[in-house]
Amino acid sequence: MATEDRTVTRDDRLPVGRFGRILVLVAFVSASFIVAANAVLSGTLLAIAVVVVGSIAMVTAMVGFLISVASYVDE
């Protein structure tokens, strides 16, 4: 069984730019919604809204990670 010695070059690194932009966008939108919800909602409804926004943000970040990895694998 032959093995290849592969050196890591600058082009082989993971592209973190796309993933970073997605994370910044998700964080900004989530924070904006939570601040707006805090001004309008209160009590249990606010807690539910924060959990829902956090869950959606986590799923969006996971999808962004998968998109970043897929673009890395395609190259």
Distance bins in CASP14 RR format, pairs under 12 A and 6 or more apart:
PFRMAT RR
TARGET T0000
AUTHOR 0000-0000-0000
RMODE 2
METHOD distances of the structure
MODEL  1
6 12 0 0 0 0 1 0 0 0 0 0 0
8 14 0 0 0 0 0 1 0 0 0 0 0
11 72 0 0 0 0 0 1 0 0 0 0 0
11 75 0 0 0 0 1 0 0 0 0 0 0
12 72 0 0 0 0 1 0 0 0 0 0 0
12 73 0 0 0 0 0 1 0 0 0 0 0
12 75 0 0 0 0 1 0 0 0 0 0 0
13 68 0 0 0 0 0 1 0 0 0 0 0
13 72 0 0 0 0 1 0 0 0 0 0 0
13 75 0 0 0 0 0 1 0 0 0 0 0
14 20 0 0 0 0 0 1 0 0 0 0 0
14 65 0 0 0 0 0 1 0 0 0 0 0
14 68 1 0 0 1 0 0 0 0 0 0 0
14 69 1 0 0 1 0 0 0 0 0 0 0
14 70 0 0 0 0 0 1 0 0 0 0 0
14 71 0 0 0 0 1 0 0 0 0 0 0
14 72 1 0 1 0 0 0 0 0 0 0 0
14 73 0 0 0 0 0 1 0 0 0 0 0
14 75 0 0 0 0 0 1 0 0 0 0 0
15 21 0 0 0 0 0 1 0 0 0 0 0
15 22 0 0 0 0 0 1 0 0 0 0 0
15 64 0 0 0 0 0 1 0 0 0 0 0
15 65 0 0 0 0 0 1 0 0 0 0 0
15 67 0 0 0 0 0 1 0 0 0 0 0
15 68 1 0 0 1 0 0 0 0 0 0 0
15 69 0 0 0 0 1 0 0 0 0 0 0
15 70 0 0 0 0 0 1 0 0 0 0 0
15 71 1 0 0 1 0 0 0 0 0 0 0
15 72 1 0 1 0 0 0 0 0 0 0 0
15 73 0 0 0 0 0 1 0 0 0 0 0
15 74 0 0 0 0 0 1 0 0 0 0 0
15 75 0 0 0 0 1 0 0 0 0 0 0
16 22 0 0 0 0 0 1 0 0 0 0 0
16 23 0 0 0 0 1 0 0 0 0 0 0
16 24 0 0 0 0 0 1 0 0 0 0 0
16 64 0 0 0 0 0 1 0 0 0 0 0
16 65 0 0 0 0 0 1 0 0 0 0 0
16 68 1 0 0 1 0 0 0 0 0 0 0
16 69 0 0 0 0 0 1 0 0 0 0 0
16 71 0 0 0 0 0 1 0 0 0 0 0
16 72 0 0 0 0 1 0 0 0 0 0 0
17 23 0 0 0 0 1 0 0 0 0 0 0
17 24 0 0 0 0 1 0 0 0 0 0 0
17 25 0 0 0 0 0 1 0 0 0 0 0
17 64 0 0 0 0 0 1 0 0 0 0 0
17 65 0 0 0 0 0 1 0 0 0 0 0
17 67 0 0 0 0 0 1 0 0 0 0 0
17 68 1 0 0 1 0 0 0 0 0 0 0
17 71 0 0 0 0 0 1 0 0 0 0 0
17 72 0 0 0 0 0 1 0 0 0 0 0
18 24 0 0 0 0 0 1 0 0 0 0 0
18 25 0 0 0 0 0 1 0 0 0 0 0
18 64 1 0 0 1 0 0 0 0 0 0 0
18 65 0 0 0 0 1 0 0 0 0 0 0
18 66 0 0 0 0 0 1 0 0 0 0 0
18 67 1 0 0 1 0 0 0 0 0 0 0
18 68 1 0 1 0 0 0 0 0 0 0 0
18 69 0 0 0 0 0 1 0 0 0 0 0
18 70 0 0 0 0 0 1 0 0 0 0 0
18 71 1 0 0 1 0 0 0 0 0 0 0
18 72 0 0 0 0 1 0 0 0 0 0 0
18 75 0 0 0 0 0 1 0 0 0 0 0
19 25 0 0 0 0 0 1 0 0 0 0 0
19 26 0 0 0 0 0 1 0 0 0 0 0
19 60 0 0 0 0 0 1 0 0 0 0 0
19 61 0 0 0 0 1 0 0 0 0 0 0
19 62 0 0 0 0 0 1 0 0 0 0 0
19 63 0 0 0 0 0 1 0 0 0 0 0
19 64 1 0 0 1 0 0 0 0 0 0 0
19 65 1 0 0 1 0 0 0 0 0 0 0
19 66 0 0 0 0 1 0 0 0 0 0 0
19 67 0 0 0 0 1 0 0 0 0 0 0
19 68 1 0 1 0 0 0 0 0 0 0 0
19 69 0 0 0 0 1 0 0 0 0 0 0
19 70 0 0 0 0 0 1 0 0 0 0 0
19 71 0 0 0 0 1 0 0 0 0 0 0
19 72 0 0 0 0 1 0 0 0 0 0 0
20 26 0 0 0 0 1 0 0 0 0 0 0
20 27 0 0 0 0 1 0 0 0 0 0 0
20 28 0 0 0 0 0 1 0 0 0 0 0
20 61 0 0 0 0 1 0 0 0 0 0 0
20 64 0 0 0 0 1 0 0 0 0 0 0
20 65 0 0 0 0 1 0 0 0 0 0 0
20 67 0 0 0 0 0 1 0 0 0 0 0
20 68 0 0 0 0 1 0 0 0 0 0 0
21 27 0 0 0 0 0 1 0 0 0 0 0
21 28 0 0 0 0 0 1 0 0 0 0 0
21 61 0 0 0 0 0 1 0 0 0 0 0
21 64 0 0 0 0 1 0 0 0 0 0 0
21 67 0 0 0 0 0 1 0 0 0 0 0
21 68 0 0 0 0 1 0 0 0 0 0 0
22 28 0 0 0 0 0 1 0 0 0 0 0
22 29 0 0 0 0 0 1 0 0 0 0 0
22 57 0 0 0 0 0 1 0 0 0 0 0
22 60 1 0 0 1 0 0 0 0 0 0 0
22 61 1 0 0 1 0 0 0 0 0 0 0
22 62 0 0 0 0 0 1 0 0 0 0 0
22 63 0 0 0 0 1 0 0 0 0 0 0
22 64 1 0 1 0 0 0 0 0 0 0 0
22 65 0 0 0 0 1 0 0 0 0 0 0
22 66 0 0 0 0 0 1 0 0 0 0 0
22 67 1 0 0 1 0 0 0 0 0 0 0
22 68 1 0 0 1 0 0 0 0 0 0 0
22 71 0 0 0 0 0 1 0 0 0 0 0
23 29 0 0 0 0 0 1 0 0 0 0 0
23 30 0 0 0 0 0 1 0 0 0 0 0
23 57 0 0 0 0 1 0 0 0 0 0 0
23 58 0 0 0 0 0 1 0 0 0 0 0
23 60 0 0 0 0 1 0 0 0 0 0 0
23 61 1 0 0 1 0 0 0 0 0 0 0
23 62 0 0 0 0 0 1 0 0 0 0 0
23 63 0 0 0 0 0 1 0 0 0 0 0
23 64 0 0 0 0 1 0 0 0 0 0 0
23 65 0 0 0 0 1 0 0 0 0 0 0
23 67 0 0 0 0 0 1 0 0 0 0 0
23 68 0 0 0 0 0 1 0 0 0 0 0
24 30 0 0 0 0 0 1 0 0 0 0 0
24 31 0 0 0 0 0 1 0 0 0 0 0
24 57 0 0 0 0 0 1 0 0 0 0 0
24 61 0 0 0 0 0 1 0 0 0 0 0
24 64 0 0 0 0 0 1 0 0 0 0 0
25 31 0 0 0 0 0 1 0 0 0 0 0
25 32 0 0 0 0 0 1 0 0 0 0 0
25 57 0 0 0 0 0 1 0 0 0 0 0
25 60 0 0 0 0 1 0 0 0 0 0 0
25 61 0 0 0 0 0 1 0 0 0 0 0
25 64 0 0 0 0 1 0 0 0 0 0 0
26 32 0 0 0 0 0 1 0 0 0 0 0
26 33 0 0 0 0 0 1 0 0 0 0 0
26 53 0 0 0 0 0 1 0 0 0 0 0
26 54 0 0 0 0 1 0 0 0 0 0 0
26 55 0 0 0 0 0 1 0 0 0 0 0
26 56 0 0 0 0 1 0 0 0 0 0 0
26 57 1 0 1 0 0 0 0 0 0 0 0
26 58 0 0 0 0 1 0 0 0 0 0 0
26 59 0 0 0 0 1 0 0 0 0 0 0
26 60 1 0 1 0 0 0 0 0 0 0 0
26 61 1 0 1 0 0 0 0 0 0 0 0
26 62 0 0 0 0 0 1 0 0 0 0 0
26 63 0 0 0 0 1 0 0 0 0 0 0
26 64 0 0 0 0 1 0 0 0 0 0 0
26 65 0 0 0 0 0 1 0 0 0 0 0
27 33 0 0 0 0 0 1 0 0 0 0 0
27 34 0 0 0 0 0 1 0 0 0 0 0
27 53 0 0 0 0 0 1 0 0 0 0 0
27 54 0 0 0 0 0 1 0 0 0 0 0
27 57 1 0 0 1 0 0 0 0 0 0 0
27 58 0 0 0 0 0 1 0 0 0 0 0
27 60 0 0 0 0 0 1 0 0 0 0 0
27 61 0 0 0 0 1 0 0 0 0 0 0
28 34 0 0 0 0 0 1 0 0 0 0 0
28 35 0 0 0 0 0 1 0 0 0 0 0
28 57 0 0 0 0 0 1 0 0 0 0 0
28 60 0 0 0 0 0 1 0 0 0 0 0
29 35 0 0 0 0 0 1 0 0 0 0 0
29 36 0 0 0 0 0 1 0 0 0 0 0
29 53 0 0 0 0 1 0 0 0 0 0 0
29 54 0 0 0 0 0 1 0 0 0 0 0
29 56 0 0 0 0 1 0 0 0 0 0 0
29 57 1 0 0 1 0 0 0 0 0 0 0
29 60 0 0 0 0 1 0 0 0 0 0 0
29 61 0 0 0 0 0 1 0 0 0 0 0
30 36 0 0 0 0 0 1 0 0 0 0 0
30 37 0 0 0 0 0 1 0 0 0 0 0
30 49 0 0 0 0 0 1 0 0 0 0 0
30 50 0 0 0 0 1 0 0 0 0 0 0
30 51 0 0 0 0 0 1 0 0 0 0 0
30 52 0 0 0 0 0 1 0 0 0 0 0
30 53 1 0 1 0 0 0 0 0 0 0 0
30 54 1 0 0 1 0 0 0 0 0 0 0
30 55 0 0 0 0 0 1 0 0 0 0 0
30 56 1 0 0 1 0 0 0 0 0 0 0
30 57 1 0 1 0 0 0 0 0 0 0 0
30 58 0 0 0 0 1 0 0 0 0 0 0
30 59 0 0 0 0 0 1 0 0 0 0 0
30 60 0 0 0 0 1 0 0 0 0 0 0
30 61 0 0 0 0 1 0 0 0 0 0 0
31 37 0 0 0 0 0 1 0 0 0 0 0
31 38 0 0 0 0 0 1 0 0 0 0 0
31 50 0 0 0 0 0 1 0 0 0 0 0
31 53 0 0 0 0 1 0 0 0 0 0 0
31 54 0 0 0 0 0 1 0 0 0 0 0
31 57 0 0 0 0 1 0 0 0 0 0 0
32 38 0 0 0 0 0 1 0 0 0 0 0
32 39 0 0 0 0 0 1 0 0 0 0 0
32 53 0 0 0 0 1 0 0 0 0 0 0
32 57 0 0 0 0 0 1 0 0 0 0 0
33 39 0 0 0 0 0 1 0 0 0 0 0
33 40 0 0 0 0 0 1 0 0 0 0 0
33 41 0 0 0 0 0 1 0 0 0 0 0
33 46 0 0 0 0 0 1 0 0 0 0 0
33 49 1 0 0 1 0 0 0 0 0 0 0
33 50 0 0 0 0 1 0 0 0 0 0 0
33 52 0 0 0 0 1 0 0 0 0 0 0
33 53 1 0 1 0 0 0 0 0 0 0 0
33 54 0 0 0 0 1 0 0 0 0 0 0
33 56 0 0 0 0 1 0 0 0 0 0 0
33 57 0 0 0 0 1 0 0 0 0 0 0
34 40 0 0 0 0 0 1 0 0 0 0 0
34 41 0 0 0 0 1 0 0 0 0 0 0
34 46 0 0 0 0 1 0 0 0 0 0 0
34 47 0 0 0 0 0 1 0 0 0 0 0
34 49 1 0 0 1 0 0 0 0 0 0 0
34 50 1 0 1 0 0 0 0 0 0 0 0
34 51 0 0 0 0 0 1 0 0 0 0 0
34 52 0 0 0 0 0 1 0 0 0 0 0
34 53 1 0 1 0 0 0 0 0 0 0 0
34 54 0 0 0 0 1 0 0 0 0 0 0
34 56 0 0 0 0 0 1 0 0 0 0 0
34 57 0 0 0 0 1 0 0 0 0 0 0
35 41 0 0 0 0 0 1 0 0 0 0 0
35 46 0 0 0 0 0 1 0 0 0 0 0
35 49 0 0 0 0 0 1 0 0 0 0 0
35 50 0 0 0 0 0 1 0 0 0 0 0
35 53 0 0 0 0 0 1 0 0 0 0 0
36 46 0 0 0 0 0 1 0 0 0 0 0
36 49 0 0 0 0 1 0 0 0 0 0 0
36 50 0 0 0 0 0 1 0 0 0 0 0
36 53 0 0 0 0 0 1 0 0 0 0 0
37 43 0 0 0 0 0 1 0 0 0 0 0
37 45 0 0 0 0 1 0 0 0 0 0 0
37 46 1 0 0 1 0 0 0 0 0 0 0
37 47 0 0 0 0 0 1 0 0 0 0 0
37 48 0 0 0 0 1 0 0 0 0 0 0
37 49 1 0 1 0 0 0 0 0 0 0 0
37 50 1 0 0 1 0 0 0 0 0 0 0
37 51 0 0 0 0 0 1 0 0 0 0 0
37 52 0 0 0 0 1 0 0 0 0 0 0
37 53 1 0 0 1 0 0 0 0 0 0 0
37 54 0 0 0 0 0 1 0 0 0 0 0
38 45 0 0 0 0 0 1 0 0 0 0 0
38 46 1 0 0 1 0 0 0 0 0 0 0
38 47 0 0 0 0 0 1 0 0 0 0 0
38 49 0 0 0 0 1 0 0 0 0 0 0
38 50 0 0 0 0 1 0 0 0 0 0 0
38 53 0 0 0 0 0 1 0 0 0 0 0
39 46 0 0 0 0 1 0 0 0 0 0 0
39 49 0 0 0 0 0 1 0 0 0 0 0
40 46 0 0 0 0 1 0 0 0 0 0 0
40 49 0 0 0 0 1 0 0 0 0 0 0
41 47 0 0 0 0 1 0 0 0 0 0 0
41 48 0 0 0 0 1 0 0 0 0 0 0
41 49 1 0 1 0 0 0 0 0 0 0 0
41 50 0 0 0 0 1 0 0 0 0 0 0
41 52 0 0 0 0 0 1 0 0 0 0 0
41 53 0 0 0 0 0 1 0 0 0 0 0
42 48 0 0 0 0 0 1 0 0 0 0 0
42 49 0 0 0 0 0 1 0 0 0 0 0
42 50 0 0 0 0 0 1 0 0 0 0 0
43 49 0 0 0 0 1 0 0 0 0 0 0
43 50 0 0 0 0 0 1 0 0 0 0 0
44 50 0 0 0 0 0 1 0 0 0 0 0
44 51 0 0 0 0 0 1 0 0 0 0 0
45 51 0 0 0 0 0 1 0 0 0 0 0
45 52 0 0 0 0 0 1 0 0 0 0 0
46 52 0 0 0 0 0 1 0 0 0 0 0
46 53 0 0 0 0 0 1 0 0 0 0 0
47 53 0 0 0 0 0 1 0 0 0 0 0
47 54 0 0 0 0 0 1 0 0 0 0 0
48 54 0 0 0 0 0 1 0 0 0 0 0
48 55 0 0 0 0 0 1 0 0 0 0 0
49 55 0 0 0 0 0 1 0 0 0 0 0
49 56 0 0 0 0 0 1 0 0 0 0 0
50 56 0 0 0 0 0 1 0 0 0 0 0
50 57 0 0 0 0 0 1 0 0 0 0 0
51 57 0 0 0 0 0 1 0 0 0 0 0
51 58 0 0 0 0 0 1 0 0 0 0 0
52 58 0 0 0 0 0 1 0 0 0 0 0
52 59 0 0 0 0 0 1 0 0 0 0 0
53 59 0 0 0 0 0 1 0 0 0 0 0
53 60 0 0 0 0 0 1 0 0 0 0 0
54 60 0 0 0 0 1 0 0 0 0 0 0
54 61 0 0 0 0 1 0 0 0 0 0 0
55 61 0 0 0 0 0 1 0 0 0 0 0
55 62 0 0 0 0 0 1 0 0 0 0 0
56 62 0 0 0 0 0 1 0 0 0 0 0
56 63 0 0 0 0 0 1 0 0 0 0 0
57 63 0 0 0 0 0 1 0 0 0 0 0
57 64 0 0 0 0 0 1 0 0 0 0 0
58 64 0 0 0 0 0 1 0 0 0 0 0
58 65 0 0 0 0 0 1 0 0 0 0 0
59 65 0 0 0 0 0 1 0 0 0 0 0
59 66 0 0 0 0 0 1 0 0 0 0 0
60 66 0 0 0 0 0 1 0 0 0 0 0
60 67 0 0 0 0 0 1 0 0 0 0 0
61 67 0 0 0 0 0 1 0 0 0 0 0
61 68 0 0 0 0 0 1 0 0 0 0 0
62 68 0 0 0 0 0 1 0 0 0 0 0
62 69 0 0 0 0 0 1 0 0 0 0 0
63 69 0 0 0 0 0 1 0 0 0 0 0
63 70 0 0 0 0 0 1 0 0 0 0 0
64 70 0 0 0 0 1 0 0 0 0 0 0
64 71 0 0 0 0 1 0 0 0 0 0 0
65 71 0 0 0 0 0 1 0 0 0 0 0
65 72 0 0 0 0 0 1 0 0 0 0 0
66 72 0 0 0 0 0 1 0 0 0 0 0
66 73 0 0 0 0 0 1 0 0 0 0 0
67 73 0 0 0 0 0 1 0 0 0 0 0
67 74 0 0 0 0 0 1 0 0 0 0 0
68 74 0 0 0 0 0 1 0 0 0 0 0
68 75 0 0 0 0 0 1 0 0 0 0 0
69 75 0 0 0 0 0 1 0 0 0 0 0
END
